[in-house]
Amino acid sequence: MKALFVGLGSIGQRHLRNLRTIVGESLEASAWRVTKTVPLLDGKGNAELGVDLAHHYQILEFERLQDALENKPSIVFVCNPNSLHVEVAQAAIDAGCDVFIEKPVSHSAAGIARLIQSANATSRIVAVGFQYRFHPGFQQAKLWLNENRIGQFASASFINGEYIPGWHPYEDYSASYGARSDLGGGALVSQIHEIDMAYDMFGLPERVYAVGDRHSRLELDVEDSVTLLLRTMINGRNVPIDIHLDYLQSPPVRRFTIVGDKGRIVWDEQAQSVTLEEIDGGDVHEFNYPEFDRNDMFMDEMRDFLTAVEKRGRPLVDIETGSESLRIALAAQLSMKSGDAYRPVDWQESN
């Protein structure tokens, strides 16, 4: 297997380590990266300074993307800043490669319709890195929801707050993609996992309303806090789903609550538990996963992608599915600017 990594930051190095763990030493890895400022990182994000990444990972490095693609990799991992994802993914598809795009697919609608069309027309496998689809807590909550354990769905609330200077302690957060508009940053798209989880559970909303801005004294030029209200039609009823994302909270918080007329489901990432509380009888069911390691969901995500590549099948989150959460996020961007509610962006109309 020949794999090209575009970007070797924290997530790029994680995917490279995981791919080598699965494939073994037969993997022929290469990389194209521009800044070359990220140090060697281990699975916990600890940095080892002064180590040459190309030598450590035994990879061939290229100075130009064109040269890297002419080396004929079979798969390409797009792990550079959000604003550059589509350009690289399109070039990889045009070169005949299967592609893994780290979330989000992009920060804007530009090029999305063509990317989807190209992937479908050429039968290229294109997966999007929403690893929380593989999280045991999320999967258990979704199972209970699908089993109708909480009755008729009434509302849901998601929150993800994490202090951005603590994301990657080895780097200046103000220079990172998450803090810069020119790299496609901002809490809305950088923390898009909650939008994706809501979409996977409840489908595409009819309208999106959002309020967000830069509320802190952090050094960034993007929103550091945003709250979305999604109007979602379920069984002919308007159901509210709210999502709050921010760069401000320490210690971090990530959880969701789903309410029905017979109970509720609560997931708390920090507590490593998901709880089902039923009204009838007052029964409480708690699902814990103490042996879970955060890298497990990245490994499962990688196996899912490699299986799709080998069998020419559909990954769990393909390019069309992975782009749906971006449609919601872009509607929220429009709403933040105008104060009005918007329906999710239509890729054809956006072009």
C-alpha positions in Angstrom: 0.0 0.0 0.0 1.2 3.5 -0.9 -0.3 6.3 1.2 0.3 10.0 0.9 -0.3 12.2 3.9 -1.0 15.9 3.2 -0.2 17.5 6.5 1.6 15.8 9.5 0.2 17.7 12.4 -1.4 16.0 15.4 -4.2 14.3 13.4 -1.9 13.5 10.4 0.6 11.7 12.7 -2.2 9.9 14.5 -3.5 8.5 11.2 0.0 7.6 10.1 0.7 5.7 13.3 -2.7 3.9 13.1 -2.3 3.0 9.4 1.1 1.5 10.1 -0.2 -0.5 13.0 -2.9 -2.0 10.8 -1.0 -2.5 7.6 2.5 -3.2 9.0 5.9 -2.5 7.6 4.7 -3.1 4.0 3.2 0.4 4.1 5.0 2.8 1.8 4.2 6.2 3.2 5.0 9.7 1.8 4.1 13.2 2.8 3.6 16.7 1.5 3.5 19.4 4.1 4.1 23.1 3.9 4.9 24.6 7.3 6.9 21.7 8.8 6.7 23.2 12.3 4.9 20.5 14.2 7.2 18.3 16.3 7.0 14.5 16.7 3.9 13.7 18.8 2.9 10.5 20.6 -0.6 9.2 21.0 -1.3 11.5 24.0 -0.1 14.7 22.3 3.2 14.9 24.0 5.9 16.5 21.9 9.5 15.4 21.3 11.5 18.3 19.9 14.4 18.1 17.5 13.2 14.9 15.8 13.1 14.7 12.0 9.6 13.4 11.2 10.6 12.0 7.8 13.3 9.9 9.3 11.3 8.9 12.4 8.3 7.7 10.4 10.4 6.4 7.5 8.5 8.4 4.9 9.4 10.0 1.6 8.8 13.8 1.6 7.9 15.9 -1.5 8.2 19.6 -2.0 5.1 19.8 -4.3 1.7 18.2 -4.3 2.0 17.4 -8.0 5.2 15.4 -7.4 3.7 13.6 -4.5 0.7 12.5 -6.6 2.9 11.5 -9.5 4.5 9.0 -7.1 1.1 7.2 -7.5 -0.2 6.7 -4.0 -3.3 4.5 -3.8 -4.8 6.5 -0.9 -4.4 10.1 0.2 -5.0 11.4 3.7 -6.1 15.1 3.7 -5.0 16.4 7.1 -4.0 20.1 6.3 -6.0 23.2 7.4 -9.8 23.2 6.7 -9.5 25.9 3.9 -7.2 23.6 1.9 -9.1 20.4 2.1 -11.2 20.6 -1.1 -8.3 21.6 -3.4 -6.2 18.7 -2.2 -9.0 16.2 -2.2 -10.0 17.1 -5.7 -6.4 16.8 -7.0 -6.2 13.4 -5.3 -9.4 12.1 -7.0 -8.3 13.5 -10.3 -5.0 11.5 -9.9 -7.0 8.3 -9.3 -6.6 8.0 -5.6 -9.0 7.0 -2.8 -9.2 9.8 -0.2 -9.7 10.2 3.5 -10.6 13.8 4.4 -10.2 14.9 8.0 -13.3 16.7 9.3 -14.8 19.1 8.3 -14.9 18.6 4.5 -14.2 22.3 4.2 -15.0 25.7 5.7 -17.1 26.9 2.7 -19.3 25.6 -0.1 -16.8 26.3 -2.8 -15.9 23.1 -4.8 -18.1 20.8 -2.7 -20.5 19.9 -5.5 -17.7 19.1 -7.9 -15.9 17.0 -5.3 -19.0 14.9 -4.7 -19.7 14.6 -8.4 -16.0 13.6 -9.2 -16.0 10.9 -6.5 -19.2 9.4 -7.7 -18.2 9.6 -11.4 -14.9 7.9 -10.9 -16.0 5.4 -8.1 -13.3 6.7 -5.8 -13.7 5.9 -2.1 -13.9 9.2 -0.2 -14.3 9.0 3.6 -14.7 11.9 6.1 -13.1 11.7 9.5 -16.0 11.9 11.9 -14.5 9.5 14.5 -17.3 10.1 17.1 -19.5 7.9 14.9 -17.3 5.1 16.3 -17.5 6.2 19.9 -19.1 3.5 22.2 -21.0 6.1 24.2 -22.5 7.7 21.1 -23.3 4.2 19.6 -25.1 3.1 22.8 -27.1 6.3 23.0 -28.1 5.9 19.3 -29.1 2.3 20.0 -31.4 3.2 22.9 -32.9 6.0 20.8 -33.6 3.7 17.9 -35.1 1.1 20.3 -37.6 3.8 21.3 -36.6 3.5 24.9 -37.4 7.2 25.6 -40.7 7.2 23.7 -41.6 10.1 21.4 -38.6 12.4 20.8 -39.1 15.9 22.2 -35.8 17.7 22.2 -32.0 17.4 22.3 -29.2 19.5 23.6 -25.5 19.2 22.8 -22.5 21.0 24.2 -18.8 21.0 23.5 -16.5 23.5 25.2 -12.7 23.2 25.3 -10.1 25.9 25.9 -8.3 26.3 22.6 -4.8 27.2 24.1 -4.9 23.7 25.6 -5.6 21.8 22.4 -2.0 21.6 21.3 0.3 22.8 24.1 3.4 22.4 21.8 2.2 25.2 19.5 1.0 28.8 19.6 -2.7 28.5 19.5 -3.1 31.9 17.8 -1.3 30.5 14.7 -3.3 27.3 14.6 -6.0 26.6 12.0 -8.7 26.8 14.7 -7.9 30.4 15.5 -7.5 31.8 12.0 -10.2 32.6 9.5 -7.8 32.3 6.5 -7.3 28.6 7.5 -11.0 27.9 7.9 -11.1 28.0 11.7 -13.7 29.0 14.2 -15.7 27.0 16.8 -18.5 26.3 14.4 -16.5 24.2 11.9 -13.6 23.2 14.1 -15.9 21.6 16.6 -18.4 20.2 14.1 -18.6 16.8 15.6 -21.7 17.7 17.6 -23.4 18.9 14.5 -22.6 15.6 12.8 -23.8 13.6 15.8 -27.1 15.5 15.7 -27.4 15.0 12.0 -26.7 11.2 12.3 -29.4 10.8 15.0 -32.1 13.2 13.7 -31.5 14.0 10.1 -31.2 17.3 8.3 -33.0 20.2 9.9 -35.4 22.4 8.0 -34.0 25.7 9.4 -30.9 26.7 11.3 -30.6 29.8 13.6 -27.3 30.7 15.2 -25.8 33.3 17.4 -22.0 33.5 17.7 -19.1 35.8 18.0 -15.7 36.4 19.5 -16.5 36.9 23.2 -13.1 36.4 24.8 -9.7 38.2 24.8 -8.1 35.2 23.1 -5.9 36.0 20.1 -8.0 34.9 17.2 -10.1 36.4 14.4 -13.0 33.8 14.4 -16.0 33.1 16.6 -15.0 31.5 19.9 -18.5 30.7 21.0 -21.7 29.8 19.0 -25.1 28.4 19.8 -27.3 26.8 17.1 -31.0 26.1 17.2 -32.1 23.5 14.7 -35.8 23.2 13.7 -36.1 19.5 12.7 -39.3 17.8 11.4 -39.8 14.4 13.0 -43.0 12.5 12.4 -44.7 15.7 11.3 -43.7 17.6 14.4 -41.3 20.6 14.8 -38.6 19.4 17.2 -35.9 21.7 18.6 -32.2 20.7 18.8 -29.7 23.1 20.3 -26.0 22.9 20.0 -23.4 25.0 21.9 -19.7 25.1 20.8 -17.0 27.1 22.4 -13.2 27.6 22.7 -13.4 28.8 26.3 -14.0 26.1 28.9 -11.4 24.4 31.1 -11.7 21.7 32.1 -13.5 20.7 28.9 -17.1 19.6 28.7 -18.7 17.4 26.1 -22.1 15.9 26.6 -25.6 15.6 25.2 -29.1 15.1 26.5 -32.0 13.6 24.5 -35.5 14.0 25.9 -38.6 11.9 25.1 -42.0 11.5 26.6 -40.9 8.3 28.4 -37.4 9.3 29.6 -34.1 10.7 28.6 -30.6 9.7 27.5 -27.5 11.5 28.8 -24.0 11.1 27.5 -21.0 12.6 29.3 -17.6 12.1 27.6 -15.6 13.1 30.7 -17.5 10.7 32.9 -17.2 7.9 30.2 -20.8 7.0 30.6 -24.2 7.1 28.9 -27.3 6.9 31.0 -30.9 5.9 30.1 -33.5 7.3 32.7 -37.0 5.9 32.1 -40.0 7.6 33.6 -42.2 4.5 33.9 -40.8 2.6 37.0 -38.0 5.1 37.4 -35.5 2.6 36.0 -31.9 3.9 35.4 -29.6 2.1 33.0 -25.9 3.1 32.9 -23.5 2.1 30.2 -19.8 2.6 31.1 -16.7 1.9 29.0 -13.7 2.2 31.4 -11.4 0.3 29.1 -12.0 2.7 26.2 -9.0 4.5 24.9 -9.6 7.6 22.7 -7.5 6.2 19.9 -9.9 3.2 19.7 -12.4 5.2 17.6 -9.7 6.4 15.3 -8.5 2.8 14.8 -12.1 1.7 14.1 -12.5 4.6 11.7 -9.3 3.6 9.9 -10.4 -0.1 9.6 -13.7 1.0 8.2 -12.0 3.2 5.5 -9.5 0.4 4.6 -12.3 -2.2 4.3 -14.2 0.2 2.0 -11.1 0.6 -0.1 -10.4 -3.1 -0.3 -14.0 -4.1 -1.1 -14.9 -1.0 -3.1 -17.8 -0.4 -0.7 -19.1 2.5 1.1 -17.4 3.8 4.3 -19.6 4.6 7.3 -19.1 8.4 6.6 -18.7 8.9 2.8 -18.3 12.2 1.1 -22.0 12.8 0.7 -22.8 11.9 4.3 -19.8 13.8 5.6 -20.8 16.9 3.7 -24.3 17.1 5.3 -23.0 18.4 8.6 -21.1 21.1 6.7 -24.4 22.1 5.1 -25.8 22.7 8.6 -22.7 24.6 9.7 -22.7 26.9 6.6 -26.4 27.7 7.3 -25.3 28.6 10.8 -22.6 30.9 9.4 -25.2 32.8 7.3 -27.4 33.1 10.3 -24.7 34.4 12.6 -24.0 37.2 10.0 -27.6 38.2 9.3 -29.6 37.3 12.4 -32.1 35.2 10.2 -32.7 31.5 10.1 -31.6 29.6 7.0 -32.2 26.2 5.5 -29.1 24.0 5.0 -27.0 25.0 2.1 -27.8 23.3 -1.3 -24.5 22.5 -3.0 -25.8 23.0 -6.5 -27.4 26.4 -5.7 -24.2 27.5 -3.8 -22.2 27.0 -7.1 
